[in-house]
Amino acid sequence: MRVCVDISPAVHGHAGIGRYAQELLTSLTQVDAANEYLAFFNGPARAQVPAPLAALPRRTTRLPNKAWRAEVALAHLLHWPHDRLFPGVDLFHATDNLLPYLGRVKSVFTLYDFAFHHYPETLSAPNRRYLLSMMPRFLRAADRVIAISASTKRDALRVYGLDDSRVTVVYAGVRASFRPAPSAARAAVAQKHNLPARFILALGTIEPRKNLITLLEAYRWLKTRGLGLKLVVAGRVGWLAQATLQRLRSLGLEGEVLLPGYIPDEDLPALYSAAALLAYPSLYEGFGLPVLEALACGTPVVCSDASSLPEVAGDAALMVNPLDVAAWGQAITRVLADEDLREEMRIKGLAQAARFSWERAAQETLAVYGSLSATRRLQG
C-alpha cells in the first residue's frame, strides 16, 4: 500500500500530537519495508518538516489551519471528496483531529481524547464547536479508529456508540533518548534555562485542563511547612491561562514558581532527570506523555488518578485526586522525604516505561493497516 500520514501537527509545532505524528511515521518507515510512506501537511509549502521525515514524498495543501478546517467541514457536509489531494494513495492516516472527506482512499483516524466533550470549557469556543460538530462525522467516516489509551476507547464507545471492532487501542511510545541523564547534562540544562540544580517540575501547556491551580495551591501549602525547593512550570502559555497566572500572583508565589516557557525536545531528558519529581495534576488526558517520559528518565512521578494516567503510570507513580490540594501536598512531601520510596519509584518507573515504545506502536498500527488491506482484497 501507499500510506499517507498527516504530519501537520509536527510541522506546526503542536507539542503532544506533533510528537505522536512525527515519532509514529518515523518508526513506521523503520520497521516496515513492504509499504510506501508519504507525508501530508497543510500550510505553506516552505513549512519546516522535521528532519527524519524531510526526505519522504509529500502531499500538501497550502491552506492555513482555519481555512483547511473549514474546507474539510464543508467537504463532509456536501460530500465533496478530497481524493484529488492524494493521487495514488491507498490509505490516509489522520493524526490532527481532522479527517479529509475521502471517497476511494481508505482511512485510519487517531483519536486522542474527549476533552472537548468532558471539559468543553477548557477549549476555545471555535475549537469546541468544531470538534463537537465534526468529530462524530470523522469517526463515522474513518474505516478504522486508533485510540491512544483504553480510557479513550471507552469514551468513544460510550459517547458515540462506535462498534468495538472498529476501535483499536495503540499506546504511544517514548523515545530511546528519554533515559536518566548524567550530572553534566543536568547542570547544563539548568544553566541554559536559568533553573536551580533541584526543583519540582510541572510540564505542559499552561491551560485550564492541566489543573495547575491545584498544584500552585498545594505548593503554597508546602511552602508554609518549610519546603525549600522551587516549582518549575515548563510549557507554553496556552488558551485561558490568565486565571492560572493570576492565581500564582495572588498566592504570592511569583519568586518561587519559575516559568521558563517552552523547553526544546532535546533538553527534556536532562530536565526530567534534574527534577526531584514530576507533578502532573491534569484533570483529563488521552495519554499523558510527560508522565511516561519522566518515568523513563528515572524521575519520581506524582500524578492525577484520572482518565488514562493510571494506564500510563501503572504502579510506578503516586496517584492523587486531581482536585484534593492537601492530598497533593502530602504526596509530594512523602516523595521528597523518603529516599527509599524515591529509589523504589525510580526502579518501577524505568520498568513501566520499558513497556512502551514507538516501535511497538508502529507494529500495532501496521496491524490496523493490514486489516484494511485484507478487507480491500476480500471486497475486490
N, C-alpha and C positions, 0 to 999 in steps of 0.2 A: 504494500500500500504506500501511497504518498500521503504522509501525515503532516498537516499544518497546525502548528501550535501557536496560540496567541501569546506573544511576549510583551504586549502593550504595557502591562503593569511594571515589568522590568525596565523597559525603555523610558517610562515616565517617572521612575523612581518611587513607586509605591512600595513601602517597606515590606510588609508581610507577604502580600500576594505577589509582589515583584520578585521576592526571594523564591517563592514557590515556582513561578513560571520559569525563571532562569535555571534553577537547580534541577527541576524536573526535565526540561528539554535537554540540558547538558548531559544528564545521566542517561536519558533515552538514546542519545546519539552514541554514547559509550558502550551500552550493553546490547544494542540492537543493530545488527548488520543486515537484517532482512528487509526492513522498511526504509523508505527515503523520507527525510525530515526537512520541512520548510518552516520558516518563522514568519508570523504575521504581526504587524503593529499598525496602529493608526497614528496620524500626525505627520509632521514634515518629513520628507524623505531623508533629510540630513540628520535626523534624530540619532542619538548615540546608542548603538546596540552594544550590550555587554560583550566583552572580548571573546568569551567562549562560543558565542553564537554568531559572531560577525561574519563568519565565512559561509553560513547557511544560505541557500536560496531564499528569497523573500517574496511575500505578497503584502501589499500595503494599500492603504487609502490615506490621502492627505488630509482628510477631515480631522480637525481637532476634537478633543474629547466630547464637548457638549453637542457639536454638530453630528458626530458619529453616533452618539447615544440616541439622538433624535431620529436620525435616519434608520437605525436599527428598529426602534419602536414603530416607526411608520411602516417599515417593510413587513413587520409582523402583523400589523393591523390591516394592511392592504394586500398581503400575500405576494409581495414582490421579492423573489429570490435574489440573494446576494451571490449566487454561484459564479457570476461573471468575475468576481474578485478572486476566485480560487480555481483558475483553469488547471485541469489535470490533477486536482486534489481529490483524494478518496475519502479522507476523514479530517474533520476540523475539531481541534480540542480547545474549548473556550475556557480561559483562566481568569477573565477580567470581569466577572459578574455580568456578562453580556454575551448573547449568542446571536450572530447574524441569522437572518431568515434564509434557510438553505432548502434547496429542492432535491437535487441528486446526491449531494455530499452528505455523508453520514456525520454524526456529531457526538462528541462527549463533552459534558459540562461539569466543571469542578465547582462544587458547592461548598463554600467556606463556613457560613454561619447564618443564623436568623436574627442577628442583632436588629435589623430593620423591622422585624416583627415583634420581638420581645422587648426591645428598648428603643422604640422609634424616636423618642425624644432626644436620643444621643446622636442622631444624624441630622444633617441639614435638611430643610423642608423639601427642596427639589430632589435630593438624593433619596429621601424616604419615599416620596411619591413615586419616583421612577421604579424603585425596587418593589414596592408593594403592588404596583400595577403590572410590571413586566416580568418579575421573577416567576410567577405561575406560568406565564407563556413560555419562558425559556425552558423551564423544567419539563413542561409537557412536550415541547418541540424536540428536546435532546433525545437521541437514541439511547444513551446511557448517561447516568449521573454518577460522578465520583464524589463521595462525602469525605472530608478530611478527618472525621472522627465519628465514632459511634453515636456520640451526642448529636452531631449534626444530622446523621441519618435518621435518628429517632424523630427529630424535629421535622424532617422532610416528610416522613410517613404520616406523622400526626397532623401537621399544619396543612399539607397539600394532598394527603392521601395517595402519595406515589406508590406504585407497586414495588414491593420489596425486591423483586428480582431485577429491577432496573437501577437500583442504587447499590453501589459497592463502596465499602469503606477502604480507603487507601491513606494511611497516615503519611504526613510529611516526614522529612528526614532531617538530619543535621550534618553539616559539612565536617569532613575529617579535620579541618583546621580548628574546629572548636574542641580544644583539649587544654588541660592545665598549662598555663604559660609560665615560663621561667621568671625569676625575680627581676631580671634586667628588663624584660618586656613589660612587666607590670609597672616598673618605675618609669619607663619611657612613656607609656600611655598616660600615666598620671601627670607627668610633667607636661606633655603635649596639650592636655585638656585642663590644666590648672586644677588638679584634683589632689586631695590628700592621699597618703600612702594606703590608708584603710578607711572604708566607708560602707554604709548601707546603700545598695543600688536598687533603683526602680527604673525599668527600661520600657519605653514605648511612647507612642504619640500621646501628648497631653490632651486628653479629651474626656468627656464625662464617663464613657463606658469603662475606662481604665480605673475609675474609682479612686483617684489619687487623694481626694479629700479625706477619705477614711484613713489612708496611710499618713497623711500630714497630721491628723488629729492623734493617731497612735504615736507618731514621732514626738509630738508635743508632750504627750503622756510620759514617754520615755525620758525626755529632757528634764521634766520636773523630778524625775527619780535618779538624775545624775548621769545619764548617758553622755559620753564624750564624743561619739562618732558623728560625723556629718552624714546627711542624707543627700545622695546624688540622684536627681531625676533627669535621666538622659532621654532625649527624644524631641522631635519637632513639636512646636505649638500647633495644635490641631483645632478642629471645629469646637466652638463653645468652651474654649479653655479659660475664659475670663473668670468664671466662678472659682476654678481651682486656684488660679493665681491670686485672686482676691482673698481666698481663704488662707493661703500661705502668708500673706501680709497681715491679715487680721490676727493670726496666731503668733505673730512676732517672730517668724522663722526665717526672715529674709537673709540673715547672716549665716544660718545653719543649713539651709537647703540650697544646694548648688544646682544650677540649670545650665549644663554645658551645651545643650541643643543636640542636634543630630550627631551621632557618632558613626564614622565610616565603618563598613563591614570589617575591614582588615584590622581595626582596633578592638573589635568586640571581644575576641578570646582573652586578650590581656585585661580588658576592662572587667569582664566577669571574674577572672582569676584574682584580680586585685580586691574585689568586693568581699567584705566579711560575710555577706549574704545577699541574695536577691529577694526583694519583697515584691510580690505580684498580686495586687488586690483586685484584679479585674472582676467586674460584675458578670461578664459573659465572654467566652472565647470559643471560636470554632476549633482551635487547636492550642495556640499559645506557644509559639516558637521560643520566646525568651526563656521560658521555664526549661525547655529541653536543652537549649544552648548552655544555660548556666549549669545544669546537671552534668553536661558533657565536659565542662571546664572544672568540675570538682567543687563547685560553689554550692553551699547550703541554700535551700530554697524554702521560703515561707510563701504560700500562695493560697488563693481562694479555693474553696471546696465546690465551686460552681461549674456547671456545664461540662466542657471537655477536660478541664485541668486534672481531675483525678486519673483520667486515662493516660495523660502525658507524664504526670509525676509519679504514678504508682505509689509505692510505699517509701519513696526516697525523700519526700518533702513533708514539712508540717503544713497541714491544710486547715484553713480557718474560714468561718463565716465571713463573707466579704464586707458585711456592714457592722461587725462587732469590734468596736475600737479597742476595748480592753483586751479582747482575745488576741488582737494583733500585737498589742504591746507586750502581752505575756509571752506569746510565741517567739517574738524577736528577742526578748530578754532571755528566754530559755536557750535559744541557739547561741547567743553571744556569751552566755555564762558557762556553758557546758562543753568543754573541749572534747570529751569522749563522744558526746552527741554529734558534734560537728564532724568528727572523723567517721562515725557511723554513716552520717548523711552523705559524706563525700564518697565513700565506698559504694553505698547503694545508688547514689546518683550516677556514677560512672557506669554501673551495671545497667541501670534503667535506660540511660541514653544509648547504650550499645544496641538496644533493641530496635532503634530507629536509624534508617539510612536512606539516602536518596537513591542508592542502587536498588534497594528493596522496593521503594516507592515506584521506581521506573519499571521493575519487573512486574509488579502487581498492576500497574497502569497498562502495560503491554497485554496482560491477560484480558483486560477490558477491551482493548482494541481488537484482540483476537476474537472475542465473542462476536463483535460486529462483522469481522471478516468472514467468520463461519456463517453468520446469518445471511450475509450477502450471497455467499456461494450457494446456500440452500435455496434462496429466493431465485437465483439465476437459473 
